[in-house]
């Protein structure tokens, strides 16, 4: 189980959180089909460091970003 | 005692092949086999970074069924199931294919409606399906707890009698042996490090054992497809997650069918040797780590014990995880990519094993003709642009 450092509550167990996938996806309403499809369905899926969103469902209900390695699962603070 | 004969050779890479398949798992081996058998294309290499069938083919829970909701999926998975029914003879190998019946349990009114709808849809598509009420579930599988006081009461179940399990290692070995006999080069410990693309056209694969020119390049790399596709400059609507499974110690026969439950994320069968084979839901986060968290296994065991009180004293022998590539609509992606001559077969998510022969069949056709097999056509990458999604979250059994 991951230990995730919530910016409000401090380190807590992973099962208090919900996963939110890739961070930093900007809303793009005015685009063509190709861009719209990419915005809706395509996300980075790297083998390595990944900026991702977590939601402290069973805590303070804060959304925040962490920097996590998808092989070692090591978590760094997001820069 | 003498060592038994090897089932396939260990050749060195040739400088060029008509088709280079990247990924020596079940789908890659089946593709190679059907390229040779159905299309007479034998100048083929299967590149595998580790050993054959050492990824998800060695990690899945071997459930085979075709009871998917939509016409496109039913056609594809039923094609695969029909191939399974003759595959042991075809490959001249005992695959331990056992059509012992697959139950999908319903625990709430939504499950009941969804299950009944799926039974009707299956029948319209010529896929065998039945709806069982709780008493019928109990008769079919006596050890399931159908008490209405259970944490997860069983309100009914779908049953596909032709569904079942097979021995995954035998499937891989049998496909590899036949492909090898046709002249396919099975290249283990050969990792793809890049692709040569000239004027939008894939022409060669760079590997840890040198450059290999390719008439056609075919990805069949499951959870690692995104990583490979990125080397060719392709972004795909795939997310990779760990999917965990476990086996118990060896037990006397107690379970002679397959039981699956979407709502509580557990699916279980008993292997020939006697282990209970159980799968869980995916771990929530993206990962290539081939391991998952124990709380996922714990939740899975809690649900399994509610459904099967008899399992209470069974001990876990080992747990593991494979990396599954999940698409937004829980259906695979088969066919062309933006790079000409570079094809993909990916996104089978949590349920690729059942599709092994069907996937290989339609992918081989697609590679041989350069155009999608009719059964593969609806599963093109382009559906995410057109919006013609094939939403199988209900039938895919494991929540994504």
Contacts between the chains, C-beta under 8 A, distances in Angstrom:
chain1	res1	chain2	res2	distance
A	1	B	293	4.5
A	1	B	294	6.4
A	1	B	295	5.3
A	2	B	285	7.6
A	2	B	293	6.9
A	13	B	295	7.8
A	14	B	293	6.3
A	14	B	295	7.2
A	15	B	295	5.1
A	18	B	284	7.2
A	19	B	284	3.9
A	19	B	285	5.1
A	21	B	239	7.3
A	21	B	286	7.5
A	33	B	385	5.3
A	33	B	386	7.9
A	34	B	385	6.1
A	37	B	384	4.9
A	37	B	385	4.3
A	38	B	235	7.3
A	40	B	328	7.6
A	40	B	384	7.6
A	41	B	237	4.0
A	41	B	328	4.8
A	41	B	384	4.7
A	42	B	235	5.3
A	42	B	236	7.0
A	42	B	237	4.8
A	42	B	384	7.5
A	43	B	237	7.7
A	43	B	239	6.3
A	45	B	226	3.8
A	45	B	227	7.8
A	45	B	236	7.6
A	45	B	238	5.7
A	45	B	239	5.5
A	45	B	240	5.6
A	45	B	286	6.3
A	46	B	226	7.8
A	46	B	227	7.7
A	46	B	230	7.8
A	47	B	224	7.4
A	47	B	226	8.0
A	47	B	227	4.9
A	47	B	288	4.6
A	50	B	286	6.2
A	52	B	285	7.1
A	52	B	286	7.1
A	68	B	285	7.3
A	70	B	240	7.6
A	70	B	285	7.9
A	70	B	286	5.3
A	70	B	287	5.1
A	70	B	288	5.3
A	70	B	289	7.0
A	71	B	287	7.4
A	71	B	288	5.1
A	71	B	289	5.2
A	72	B	289	7.0
A	73	B	287	6.8
A	73	B	289	5.9
